[in-house]
Amino acid sequence: MAVDYEKLVGNLVKPLVVHPDDVEVKKLSEDDHKITVQVLVHSDDLGRVIGKNGRIANAIRTIAYASASRAHKKITINIDAF
């Protein structure tokens, strides 16, 4: 069963932000063992997604890692604002 990592990360990020319509999640690359996902949020929401000392971002990454490890893949999540 293939996992839609864009949808997974989007569903984790959207409830955290004030501007959920401005959240963009893109899969930048995917090969046999590595996936790169980019999350773009409104500049006002960047702190909400990263969290104090990066705790929320690390929690999002941990959930995504757990999902990707079931498929024997590594996932990298880049969070940025526009």
C-alpha positions in Angstrom: 0.0 0.0 0.0 1.5 3.3 -1.1 1.4 6.2 1.3 0.7 9.7 0.1 3.3 11.6 2.1 2.2 15.0 0.8 -1.3 14.4 2.2 0.1 12.9 5.5 2.3 16.0 6.2 -0.4 18.4 5.0 -2.9 16.8 7.4 -0.4 17.2 10.3 0.5 20.8 9.5 -2.9 22.4 8.6 -4.5 22.2 12.0 -1.5 24.0 13.5 -1.6 27.2 11.4 -3.8 30.3 11.3 -3.7 30.4 7.5 -4.4 26.8 6.4 -5.2 27.8 2.8 -1.6 29.1 2.4 0.0 25.7 3.3 1.7 24.1 0.3 3.2 20.6 0.5 5.2 19.4 -2.4 7.2 16.2 -3.0 10.5 17.4 -4.5 12.0 14.1 -5.2 11.5 10.4 -4.7 13.7 7.4 -5.5 14.0 3.9 -4.3 15.1 4.8 -0.7 14.7 8.5 -0.2 11.8 11.0 -0.3 12.1 14.8 0.0 9.0 16.8 1.0 8.9 20.6 1.2 6.3 22.4 3.3 5.7 26.1 2.6 3.6 28.0 5.1 2.6 31.7 5.6 5.4 33.6 7.3 3.2 34.3 10.3 2.7 30.6 10.8 6.4 29.5 10.6 6.9 29.6 14.3 3.8 27.6 15.0 4.9 24.8 12.7 8.5 24.7 14.0 7.6 25.2 17.6 9.8 26.0 20.6 13.2 24.5 20.1 11.9 22.7 17.0 9.7 20.3 19.0 6.7 20.4 16.7 8.8 20.1 13.6 10.5 17.1 15.1 7.2 15.5 16.0 6.0 15.9 12.4 9.2 14.4 11.1 9.0 11.5 13.6 5.5 10.6 12.4 6.6 10.8 8.8 9.7 8.8 9.5 7.6 6.0 11.1 5.3 5.9 8.1 8.2 5.9 5.6 10.2 3.2 7.5 7.3 0.8 6.9 8.1 1.1 3.2 11.9 0.9 3.9 12.4 4.5 2.9 13.9 7.6 4.4 12.0 10.9 4.3 13.3 14.4 4.6 11.0 17.3 5.4 12.0 20.9 4.7 9.9 23.6 6.3 10.0 27.1 5.0 7.9 30.3 4.7 6.9 32.4 1.7 
